[in-house]
Amino acid sequence: MIIGVDVGPTGTDAVLLDGGGTGGVTGGSRALRAVRVPSLPGDAVGSLVAAVEALPRELRARASQLAVGLRVADRALAERAGLAHVGVLRIGGEAADTVRPLFGWPAELRDAVCAGTANVAGGGGLGPRDGAPLDRDAVARFGAELAGRAEAFAVCAVFAPADGTQEREAAGILRAEAGADVPVVLSGEIGSLGLLRRENATVLDAALCLLVARVADELTAALPLLGLAPGAAVLVTRHDGTLMSLDHLRRQPGLSLGSGPACTIRGAGLLGGVRDAVVADIGERRARVGALTAGYPQEAGPGGRIGGVPVSLRVPELLTVGAAAHRDLAEAVDRMQPAAGRLPVVLVGGGADSVPGRALPGCDVVRPEHGGVAGAFGAAASPVGGHHERIVRAGPGRRLDAVRDEVRDLARAGAVRAGADPRRVRTLLEPDLTVPYLPGALLLRARAFGPPLPL
């Protein structure tokens, strides 16, 4: 048995699946029970407990896995509440001084998060000779200045995903000046090469770290109340439609941003029996439209944003319209269709039945059973995931196949760190991409999936 929970702003859905021994990584799971309870305002864990307790006790006592979509990170950004004050350290000096840190953020969010910023000399490159030495004294001054004011630090160095040495060195200096217990988040562990979006994602991670750690503690303390099987695995949703352990959530809380829509899109595809589709999640006031590609949410392009902030996270591409605006819904569906051919449209959510078939002319409309709990189903029936990417210079004598194998191995290691069973992880190498601002450079990417490690 597998339990999936999706904690929404007004209602919390829970679904109990017969996993069929698959660990939730295939579409063969059957929904045995589905419930919906009112969400408790400001209490995600209390809402989860109420939803799980609404499932039959004798069945949940056989559940070996609980997968949860909490959505607390997205809500904190939307409400500007519960966020840590972050000191933002950029390492790049004059070479990275064109746009200041937190540029383009919504003013209220920036004011809620920012404890201070600095740009110090340093930064790496694609090769050992491409960087500049770190200004350690400037890092120490910044740490001392924000001691007692910053609740966390975000460190972002030029080319850190290729070489994170200076970020790690700066983190040690900041802890020495501001306190060993102050969280320090490093951008090389968060995002891709682009400086501003990676920096933004790192700051969001730092801003969320205290809130998410508290919620993870509350969830851990509440587990004995749920009556699950002894040693049941507890996982949370992440923004690419996969899962991660509570420990991994503590390390990278930003991975939960956008996870609600991601698991709804994936759940819609599993419930509808399709791997490629347009998905419309119809709520009471709004409808969100996304796309499903090979069983997972289609990622937003370079313009992806969270809370109005451009980020380098693999969040799903979404269009939002009014739930009752059927013409706008049809236009959003058309915009999500591929250039060639027409994909089926899967309607899910509590308001799916309010959309007449004639509102989407020319579309094969699918209304799956249990579509009202697609997010909870997507959480329960998804694997633990991981990914890795690396930028390399292509050229004569460069053995790219060996580098691709290493990227694939690191994606697999990421899935294992997130809680996957190392014996059952499979990897997928994604197509190479050229890097527009680095002639001769390629972006190599890989993803990994697997069921959770049994406890």
BELDA-V637454 format. One record per residue. N is the residue number from 1. D_FIRST is the distance of its C-alpha to the first C-alpha in Angstrom with 1 decimal. Layout:
BEGIN
n: <N	N>
d_first: <D_FIRST	D_FIRST>
END
This chain:
BEGIN
n: <1	2	3	4	5	6	7	8	9	10	11	12	13	14	15	16	17	18	19	20	21	22	23	24	25	26	27	28	29	30	31	32	33	34	35	36	37	38	39	40	41	42	43	44	45	46	47	48	49	50	51	52	53	54	55	56	57	58	59	60	61	62	63	64	65	66	67	68	69	70	71	72	73	74	75	76	77	78	79	80	81	82	83	84	85	86	87	88	89	90	91	92	93	94	95	96	97	98	99	100	101	102	103	104	105	106	107	108	109	110	111	112	113	114	115	116	117	118	119	120	121	122	123	124	125	126	127	128	129	130	131	132	133	134	135	136	137	138	139	140	141	142	143	144	145	146	147	148	149	150	151	152	153	154	155	156	157	158	159	160	161	162	163	164	165	166	167	168	169	170	171	172	173	174	175	176	177	178	179	180	181	182	183	184	185	186	187	188	189	190	191	192	193	194	195	196	197	198	199	200	201	202	203	204	205	206	207	208	209	210	211	212	213	214	215	216	217	218	219	220	221	222	223	224	225	226	227	228	229	230	231	232	233	234	235	236	237	238	239	240	241	242	243	244	245	246	247	248	249	250	251	252	253	254	255	256	257	258	259	260	261	262	263	264	265	266	267	268	269	270	271	272	273	274	275	276	277	278	279	280	281	282	283	284	285	286	287	288	289	290	291	292	293	294	295	296	297	298	299	300	301	302	303	304	305	306	307	308	309	310	311	312	313	314	315	316	317	318	319	320	321	322	323	324	325	326	327	328	329	330	331	332	333	334	335	336	337	338	339	340	341	342	343	344	345	346	347	348	349	350	351	352	353	354	355	356	357	358	359	360	361	362	363	364	365	366	367	368	369	370	371	372	373	374	375	376	377	378	379	380	381	382	383	384	385	386	387	388	389	390	391	392	393	394	395	396	397	398	399	400	401	402	403	404	405	406	407	408	409	410	411	412	413	414	415	416	417	418	419	420	421	422	423	424	425	426	427	428	429	430	431	432	433	434	435	436	437	438	439	440	441	442	443	444	445	446	447	448	449	450	451	452	453	454	455>
d_first: <0.0	3.8	6.8	10.1	13.4	16.9	19.8	22.8	26.4	26.4	22.9	19.4	16.5	12.9	10.3	6.8	5.6	4.8	5.7	8.1	8.7	10.4	9.4	9.6	13.3	14.1	14.4	12.8	9.5	9.7	9.8	9.3	10.9	13.1	15.6	18.6	20.6	23.9	23.9	26.0	28.9	28.9	25.8	22.8	20.9	22.0	20.8	17.3	17.3	18.6	16.0	13.0	15.0	15.6	12.0	12.0	12.2	11.0	7.6	7.3	8.8	5.8	4.3	6.0	7.1	9.2	11.5	14.6	17.7	20.4	23.5	25.7	27.7	28.8	29.7	31.7	33.7	34.3	35.5	37.2	35.7	34.4	35.6	37.3	41.0	41.2	44.1	44.1	45.9	46.8	48.4	50.7	54.0	56.3	54.3	51.4	53.5	53.8	50.9	50.2	46.7	44.7	47.0	45.7	43.2	43.3	45.8	43.8	40.8	43.3	45.0	41.8	40.8	44.0	45.7	48.1	48.4	50.4	51.2	52.6	54.1	52.0	49.3	48.5	48.7	47.5	49.9	51.2	54.5	53.2	52.3	54.4	54.4	52.4	54.5	53.3	55.7	54.6	50.9	52.1	54.1	51.2	48.9	51.7	52.4	48.9	48.3	47.2	46.6	43.8	40.3	39.1	40.7	39.9	41.9	42.5	44.9	46.3	44.6	42.1	39.3	41.9	43.2	41.7	44.3	46.2	43.2	42.2	45.8	46.0	42.9	44.6	47.7	45.9	44.1	47.5	49.1	46.5	44.5	42.1	39.2	39.6	36.8	38.2	36.3	37.6	37.7	37.6	33.9	33.1	34.7	37.0	40.7	42.1	43.4	43.1	39.6	38.4	40.3	38.9	35.3	36.2	37.8	34.8	32.6	35.1	35.4	31.7	31.2	32.1	30.1	26.9	27.3	27.8	24.6	22.6	24.2	23.4	19.7	19.7	21.7	19.4	16.2	17.2	17.4	13.8	12.7	9.7	9.2	12.6	13.1	10.1	11.4	13.0	14.3	16.7	17.9	21.3	24.1	23.6	20.2	18.4	16.8	18.4	18.1	19.7	22.6	23.2	23.3	25.9	27.9	27.9	27.1	28.7	25.9	23.9	26.9	26.2	22.4	21.8	23.8	22.5	18.8	20.0	22.1	19.4	16.9	19.9	20.6	17.1	17.2	20.9	20.5	23.2	23.7	27.0	27.7	29.1	26.7	28.0	26.1	28.2	28.2	30.7	33.5	32.7	31.1	29.9	30.3	29.0	28.6	25.9	27.2	25.5	22.1	22.8	25.0	28.7	30.2	33.2	36.4	39.0	39.2	35.6	35.7	33.6	35.3	38.5	38.5	38.7	36.2	35.3	31.5	29.5	28.8	28.2	31.4	31.5	34.1	34.1	36.1	36.5	34.0	36.9	39.0	38.2	41.0	39.7	36.2	37.7	39.7	36.6	34.8	37.9	38.2	34.7	35.5	36.6	40.3	40.0	38.2	35.9	32.2	30.1	29.4	25.9	26.3	23.4	23.5	24.8	28.2	27.5	29.0	32.2	33.0	35.1	35.0	38.7	38.0	36.7	39.4	39.0	35.2	32.6	30.3	26.6	24.9	21.2	19.2	17.2	19.7	20.2	16.9	17.4	17.3	14.0	12.6	14.7	13.4	9.7	10.9	13.7	14.8	16.7	20.3	23.9	27.4	30.9	34.3	37.9	41.3	43.9	47.4	47.9	51.2	53.1	51.7	48.4	45.6	42.9	40.7	40.4	39.6	36.9	35.3	35.5	33.9	31.1	30.7	30.7	28.0	25.8	26.8	25.9	22.3	22.2	23.7	21.1	18.4	17.7	17.6	21.4	21.0	19.0	20.7	22.8	25.7	27.6	31.3	32.5	36.1	38.8	40.4	43.9	44.7	47.4	49.0	49.1	51.1	50.0	46.6	43.2	39.7	37.2	33.5	30.3	26.6	23.7	19.9	17.2	13.6	13.5	15.2	13.3	14.7>
END
